[in-house]
Amino acid sequence: MAARKIKLLSKREIELDGDLIPILDGIYQDVAVASGFEHDFLDTRREIEHLVSQLRPEELREYFMSSLFLNFVSYENEMAERILEGIARTKAAKRVSPRRSAGRKARAASRTR
């Protein structure tokens, strides 16, 4: 059986195969690129509402779950990046300048004498 298709406002068709990426790409191409990146929240929302209105309840559930998963992965990556940046800042703050390091070595050497 052939996959069902839905249409963007531009009338371009998107095949519903369970993959969220073609839908996101369609919105990107028809809203962002086509407007020369001169779009706003309402332009994007209008396109999304148009697409969602064509989805059957089971398709809506499937794509909503995919959307949540994709957003979770993006959120998880952002949080991991923040954690790594925090670790890098902590390590940088703990680094000892060469002058302080030389002083520590001299004090350590005088204690062993």
Buried (B, 14 or more C-beta within 10 A) or exposed (E): EEEBEBEBBEEEEBEBEEEBEEBBEBBEEBBBEBEEEEBEEEBBEBBEEBBBEBBEEEBEEBBEEBEEEEEEEEEEEEEEEEEEEEEEEEEEEEEEEEEEEEEEEEEEEEEEE
